[in-house]
Amino acid sequence: LKMPIHYKVDVLEALKRAGYSTYRLRQEKLMGERVIQQLRNGEIVSWKTIDTICTLLKCQPGDLVEHREE
């Protein structure tokens, strides 16, 4: 199923720049391996995960994702 929702930024790269490596995300139990793989593959994650990302990056959901007409 192709979704018209896309990431505007490389979320893992943005987290890394903010000091949250994938190792730290797992160690501090901020995100599990499955969620990290979803982000790596450009797959849309849950709202709970979007909330966590927004908290860590001090941003809004609209800063992360956008809707594109297919």
Backbone bond lengths (Angstrom), bond angles and torsions (degrees), N, CA, C in turn:
res aa  C-N    CA-C-N  psi(-1)  N-CA   C-N-CA  omega(-1)  CA-C   N-CA-C  phi
1 L - - - 1.465 - - 1.528 109.26 -
2 K 1.322 116.47 118.30 1.468 122.38 179.84 1.522 108.74 -89.34
3 M 1.318 115.06 124.17 1.470 119.99 -178.69 1.522 110.20 -99.31
4 P 1.344 117.14 143.41 1.463 119.61 176.84 1.533 112.54 -81.87
5 I 1.339 117.35 8.39 1.461 121.86 176.64 1.533 107.62 -96.75
6 H 1.322 116.30 128.63 1.463 121.81 -177.10 1.518 109.97 -132.52
7 Y 1.318 115.88 152.09 1.465 120.39 174.75 1.515 109.19 -76.68
8 K 1.321 116.68 136.26 1.461 122.73 177.35 1.528 110.52 -85.69
9 V 1.330 116.66 -21.61 1.465 122.09 -178.03 1.522 109.17 -132.21
10 D 1.305 116.43 160.86 1.466 121.42 171.09 1.527 105.23 -79.38
11 V 1.335 115.91 100.63 1.465 121.63 -172.77 1.523 111.86 -59.56
12 L 1.320 117.67 -45.32 1.467 119.73 -178.93 1.530 111.34 -64.25
13 E 1.316 116.77 -37.13 1.472 120.55 177.93 1.530 109.89 -67.09
14 A 1.318 117.22 -41.61 1.467 121.03 178.49 1.528 110.37 -63.40
15 L 1.329 116.57 -41.45 1.464 120.69 177.79 1.531 110.29 -63.96
16 K 1.331 115.60 -42.14 1.470 120.57 179.63 1.527 110.52 -60.73
17 R 1.336 116.86 -44.26 1.474 120.92 178.40 1.528 110.82 -62.38
18 A 1.338 116.89 -29.89 1.472 121.41 179.74 1.530 111.66 -85.17
19 G 1.346 116.58 2.81 1.457 119.80 176.34 1.519 115.20 98.08
20 Y 1.323 116.49 8.74 1.470 120.75 -178.86 1.528 110.43 -110.77
21 S 1.324 116.77 87.32 1.472 120.75 176.15 1.529 107.83 -70.12
22 T 1.326 116.82 163.76 1.467 119.21 178.05 1.528 109.71 -61.67
23 Y 1.328 117.04 -33.22 1.472 121.24 176.98 1.527 109.58 -61.34
24 R 1.336 115.97 -48.34 1.473 119.83 -179.51 1.527 111.10 -64.32
25 L 1.336 117.32 -40.17 1.472 120.69 179.01 1.527 110.80 -58.42
26 R 1.339 115.85 -41.61 1.472 119.95 179.04 1.523 111.28 -73.24
27 Q 1.341 117.18 -46.79 1.463 121.40 -177.36 1.521 112.56 -59.05
28 E 1.344 116.15 -41.76 1.465 120.70 -178.29 1.525 111.43 -87.79
29 K 1.346 115.68 7.09 1.461 122.98 178.86 1.532 112.67 54.64
30 L 1.336 115.04 37.17 1.457 120.70 176.72 1.529 109.73 -81.93
31 M 1.345 115.82 -32.93 1.469 122.80 177.76 1.510 108.94 -150.68
32 G 1.318 115.04 144.91 1.455 120.41 177.14 1.519 111.50 -88.26
33 E 1.320 115.63 170.12 1.474 121.70 -179.15 1.525 111.53 -59.21
34 R 1.335 117.40 -39.18 1.470 120.77 -178.50 1.531 110.65 -61.19
35 V 1.329 116.46 -45.35 1.470 121.06 179.89 1.523 110.34 -64.86
36 I 1.320 117.07 -41.24 1.464 121.18 178.50 1.530 109.70 -61.45
37 Q 1.322 117.08 -41.21 1.473 120.52 177.29 1.527 110.94 -65.03
38 Q 1.324 117.59 -40.16 1.471 120.47 177.80 1.531 109.78 -60.13
39 L 1.317 117.05 -45.15 1.463 120.68 179.24 1.532 110.46 -63.81
40 R 1.325 116.12 -42.28 1.466 121.71 179.26 1.537 110.61 -59.29
41 N 1.341 115.87 -36.52 1.467 121.26 -177.79 1.527 113.23 -89.84
42 G 1.343 116.48 3.15 1.463 119.60 178.97 1.516 113.66 74.80
43 E 1.327 116.76 16.71 1.468 120.69 179.49 1.520 109.23 -84.13
44 I 1.327 115.79 145.95 1.458 121.18 -179.75 1.526 109.51 -73.79
45 V 1.326 115.43 135.75 1.468 122.17 -177.95 1.531 109.74 -103.89
46 S 1.326 116.16 176.50 1.466 121.42 -177.92 1.526 111.41 -67.79
47 W 1.327 115.43 162.19 1.463 120.52 176.21 1.516 110.65 -63.89
48 K 1.327 117.08 -32.79 1.465 120.73 177.93 1.528 109.48 -61.39
49 T 1.336 116.95 -42.02 1.465 120.96 178.19 1.525 110.62 -68.41
50 I 1.339 117.05 -41.21 1.472 120.74 176.96 1.533 108.91 -58.83
51 D 1.339 116.58 -41.49 1.463 121.51 177.87 1.533 110.83 -60.34
52 T 1.329 116.34 -44.92 1.473 120.91 178.43 1.521 110.48 -61.11
53 I 1.327 116.65 -46.49 1.468 121.17 -179.51 1.528 110.04 -61.00
54 C 1.343 116.77 -44.98 1.470 120.77 179.80 1.525 111.23 -61.87
55 T 1.331 116.73 -38.48 1.465 120.66 177.91 1.530 110.28 -64.47
56 L 1.332 116.77 -46.29 1.466 120.99 -178.31 1.531 112.03 -66.12
57 L 1.332 116.16 -39.15 1.470 120.74 -176.79 1.525 113.08 -93.22
58 K 1.352 116.66 -4.06 1.471 121.33 -177.34 1.526 110.14 53.01
59 C 1.339 115.29 55.27 1.459 120.62 -178.57 1.531 110.05 -137.45
60 Q 1.315 116.25 -178.33 1.457 123.48 177.96 1.536 109.26 -107.87
61 P 1.356 117.87 155.27 1.475 119.91 178.79 1.529 112.94 -52.55
62 G 1.339 116.91 -36.97 1.464 120.87 179.84 1.521 113.60 -65.17
63 D 1.330 116.63 -17.59 1.466 120.29 175.61 1.525 110.67 -76.23
64 L 1.331 116.39 -19.63 1.464 121.85 -175.59 1.518 113.33 -100.34
65 V 1.323 117.09 -41.98 1.465 120.21 -173.30 1.520 111.35 -126.51
66 E 1.329 114.93 158.02 1.460 122.43 176.56 1.517 109.01 -144.36
67 H 1.332 115.78 157.06 1.455 122.27 176.20 1.518 108.06 -99.81
68 R 1.336 116.03 128.31 1.466 121.12 177.97 1.523 108.83 -120.38
69 E 1.282 116.40 132.96 1.466 120.42 174.83 1.518 108.42 -65.83
70 E 1.315 116.22 132.34 1.486 119.59 -178.74 1.517 110.15 -87.36
